[in-house]
Amino acid sequence: MADSLDIDAMLARFRERAAAVRKRPLPPVAGEERQAFITQANTDFMDFAIIGDADASLADGILTLSVDLRPPDARS
């Protein structure tokens, strides 16, 4: 599997998924269902965006994703 894995393409798909979540329209629901949808969309966006922003490496069959969660002004 490691031989056929295109890490850059995988990360690009996660970035695309994050963008798609942001563009996803709200369904015609109200109240608690609406809030649950919004909460889930925010969680989905964060998950996809974190992976999409990762630096990835593949060594000896081990995929390592490195994510800098520090604020932009604290990054080196």
N, C-alpha and C positions, 0 to 999 in steps of 0.2 A: 504494500500500500504506500509506503514512504516514497517509492520510486515514481509513483504516478501523481503524487500530491503536488499541486501548484499552490504554494503558500500565498503568493501575491494575489492570485485569483480568489482564493478562499477569503482573504482579508477584504478584498474588493466586494465580494458578495455580502459580507457582514456590513460594510459601509452602505451598500445599496439597500439592505434590509432596514438599517437604521433610518435612512432617508424615507423609505416607503412607510415606515411606522409614523413618521412625522407628518406625512402627506395623507395618511389614512383618514377618511371622513368619519365623523361620528355617526353611529347608527341612530335611527329614530327611537331613542329610548330616553327616559327621564328618571329623575330621582336617584335612588341607590344604584340602579343598573348603569346609569350614565356615569356616575362617579367610579364604579368598579371598572368600566371600560377605560376611562381616562387613566386611572391608576395603573391598570395593566399595560396600557399603551406607553406610559412613562417608563415602566419597568422594562418593557421590551426594547424601547429606544436605548435606554442606558446599557442594557446587556449587549445589544448589537453594536453600539457605538464604542464600548470599551474594547471588545474584540477587534473591531474594525480599526481602531487606533493602535493596536499592539504592534510591537516589533517582534518578528518571528524568526526562529532558527530551527533547523532540523539537523541533528547530529546523532549518529548511531541509532537511527530509528526513533528518536525521541523528539517530539515537537515541543518547543518551548516558546511560550508567548510572554513577552515582557511588556507590562503596562505601567507607565508613569502616571500615578494618580495625584501627584503634587500639582498645586496651582501653576499656571503657565509661567508666572514670574519667579517661581522657585525652582524651575527646571534648569538643568545645565546645558 
